[in-house]
Amino acid sequence: MEWYIKVIKNNYANAKGRARRKEYWMFFLFNMLFVIIAAIIDYILGTFPLIYLMYVVAVICPSIAVAIRRLHDVGKSGWWYFIGLIPIIGPIWLLILLCTDGNPSENIYGPSPKAAS
């Protein structure tokens, strides 16, 4: 949960720097959990998709920012995020990039976040 809060609180719209795999995937895990909870609450209250959409709109910016920082960690530009728009192969390639271990040394996007922690 601390990784989710770190992304929301400290790096809400920050696409500069690098994000290690743990930061990205813990944010992703808790984000999906909260999306499901919001959808269930909306369904129970009969307001679907009000709460769900409010949550999604609130976290779209940090979701994109942490993905861009994750791409920076593997040495790719944030523009590689758009590779996911290519049918079939794009999302698979983006997933491979997001799962790849980051560069252990400093790159053009900054020092390794693993070395800092």
Long-range contacts (C-beta under 8 A, 24 or more apart in sequence): 1-26, 1-30, 3-27, 3-30, 4-30, 4-31, 7-62, 7-65, 7-66, 8-59, 8-62, 11-62, 11-65, 11-66, 11-69, 12-61, 12-62, 12-65, 13-61, 13-62, 13-65, 14-65, 14-69, 15-64, 15-65, 15-68, 15-69, 15-78, 16-69, 16-109, 16-110, 17-69, 17-72, 17-109, 17-110, 17-113, 18-69, 18-70, 18-72, 18-73, 18-102, 18-107, 18-109, 18-110, 18-111, 18-112, 18-113, 19-66, 19-69, 19-70, 19-72, 19-73, 19-113, 20-70, 20-73, 20-102, 20-113, 20-114, 20-117, 21-70, 21-73, 21-98, 21-99, 21-101, 21-102, 23-66, 23-69, 23-70, 23-113, 24-66, 24-67, 24-69, 24-70, 24-98, 27-62, 27-63, 27-66, 31-59, 31-63, 34-59, 67-98, 69-109, 70-97, 70-98, 71-97, 71-98, 72-107, 72-109, 72-110, 73-102, 73-103, 73-109, 73-112, 73-113, 74-100, 74-101, 74-102, 74-103, 75-103, 75-107, 75-108, 75-109
